[in-house]
Amino acid sequence: MPDITHDEWLRRAKVLEVSGAHHIDGADESGGGAAYAVVSPRDGQVLGEVADGGAAEVDAAVAAARRAFDSGPWPCLTPAERGRTLVRIAELLEEHREELALTVSLEMGKPVTDAYEIELRAAITTFRWYGQLADKLTDESPHTAPDALALVTREPTGVVGAVVPWNFPLTLASWKIAPALAAGCTVVLKPSETTPLSALLLGRIATEAGLPPGVLNVVNGNGPVAGRALGLHPDVDVLAFTGSTAVGRHFLRYAADSNLKRVWLELGGKSPNIILPDAPDLAKAAATAAWGIFFNQGEMCTAPSRLLVHSSIADQVTEAVVAGAHALRVGDPLDPATEMGALAGESHLVRVLDHIDAGRAAGARLRTGGERILTATGGTYLEPTVFDRVDPGMRLAREEIFGPVLSVLAFDDLDEAVRLANATEYGLAAGLWTSDLSTAHRVSRALKAGTVWVNCYEEGDLTVPFGGMKQSGNGRDKSAHALEKYTELKTTWIQL
């Protein structure tokens, strides 16, 4: 993180130029004139007006992507040529890193330090990694009869519709765009209507990096209109979505009602974090549990929102987590010292507070937090919140809250811990803390989750896949496996 003071970030925020036009076919388009205001959760102030896209704008973007795929140069370039353009996008993202971090912080509410160090690092690394991978993939030529030649080739699927949420607007967009472009596809991105500004900057940067017109298009708009139009569009070949399980169901219906496009879903989570008495470092386990639920204001599908602790250490661990919550600095996202910023907006804050009220009413014990704070700022801030004595049947333990709210549940033996961990419709991630290698293997196998972290949480890099089981979705982002979503296998049999 560069040495930029709070005052300097405030000055830059005042002079930040915002362009809310769609980015279609390599150029900015204002659309039909309809617009809406993007409001910063930091202080409730309007950041700018953004073009409000509907079916007409989605049609234009998809048509541009279709032309670019069917008759444009991008799919015909060599993988090395495509890779060099992706690496150039990464380089330009690095050049614009401070501007992008500021934009993400203002539109989403996360600390600018996290936006710079984590969000932008992830986006830059993703484009560079897939750019470097693009020419490392090979087709197959299976051994067959001596009078025949068999070829198995991976071919780009076509036009990809990507719909991403507001909590990591650049990271999650990059996870979908970069492998799709590396495969030779073209993309129409619809960002969240609350965080479109950073995605629009990404689209312009990609064009500046040398993407041909129509290869990456960005259309603003809300989900029920623009998202629905993209999901139903007959010229979209693949739809990649990150968001809620409820909306994921809509995209599956849209595919069934249109062209049976492939739909890849990364959905919600209610991730368990299991701490056993033989954890190698209980203090570290507790500190990581606190960090995991309060990082990004708890607005993460992988957030370890259910802390499952053996009853013999439950009080000790809970006290340490509460102390961690008390020590957390909540405040202005543009202050480099801030550790937890504002929740994403007023309606989301109200929803999280409703879960907290339901927890109180159900009889869970509120150990700390639970109240809105910093109201004089005009922003949407919430105290870090910890409940214990949570029953597995409570809403606190069952529903995804997507906020800085931790539920502590005690267990008496390992079998009970696994049952509690798996007692959810979700299966995105899980954590386990133990010094026993056999326990680590057995329990990680038993947990129904796409990712299991052992003696850590939220660790990893681009080499490993990410995605869920059960109602947390299907398919995988990250790693070479992500290319499977954007390619088709073709068999060619040549009789000699």
Secondary structure, 3 states (H helix, E strand, C coil): CCCCCHHHHHHHHHHCCCCCCEEECCEEECCCCCEEEEECCCCCCEEEEEECCCHHHHHHHHHHHHHHHHCCCHHHCCHHHHHHHHHHHHHHHHHCHHHHHHHHHHHHCCCHHHHHHHHHHHHHHHHHHHHHHHHHCCCECCCCCCCEEEEEEEEECCEEEEECCCCCHHHHHHHHHHHHHHHCCEEEEECCCCCCHHHHHHHHHHHHCCCCCCCEEECCCCHHHHHHHHHHCCCCCEEEEECCHHHHHHHHHHHHHCCCCEEEEECCCCCEEEECCCCCCHHHHHHHHHHHHHHHHHCCCCCCCEEEEECCCHHHHHHHHHHHHHHCCECCCCCCCCCECCCCCHHHHHHHHHHHHHHHHHCCEEEECCCEECHHHCCCEECCEEEECCCCCCHHHHCCCCCCEEEEEEECCHHHHHHHHHCCCEECEEEEECCCHHHHHHHHHHCCCCEEEECCCCCCCCCCCECCEECCECCCECCHHHHHHHEEEEEEEEEC
